Amino acid sequence: MLSFWLSTLATNKMPIWASLQKTLEELREMEKDIDRKNEEVAAIVKMQAAEIAELEATLKKEKKLRKGYADAMEAIRLRERERQRQIESGNDPSASKRTARLKELVAYWKEQAEKKQKHIGEEVVDDDKTEEV
């Protein structure tokens, strides 16, 4: 009965039927376009999720490195602070070595200065020349 009614409707109302079928085809094409665009968006979202995961892993590594560097710098500060305390209190073991070396250098410089002063005014004179100017 339904098929009879549809065929009757198709013969009597041909322009309406054609219009409905055309609209139905357009809707099916739109549905295909929407499905294709949804697939593209899903692929983009999946790719971005992978990039985000990679960036998070890189960020985690960078945080570990930064923490390691900060810890190393703090350790250096503490060692330097302790070294300054030793120097101020006079318990620095390397201070006596530095002081001895400094004394040696001062003595050497004084000796060199005395040698230069001894030779001032002394000139070498050839046998054929006189010392008079």
WOQUIWO-V480941 format. One record per helix or strand of 3 or more residues. SS is the DSSP state (~ for helix, > for strand). FROM is the first residue (numbers start at 1). TO is the last residue. If there is no record, write none. Layout:
[[SS & FROM & TO] [SS & FROM & TO]]
This chain:
[[~ & 2 & 12] [~ & 14 & 89] [~ & 93 & 118]]
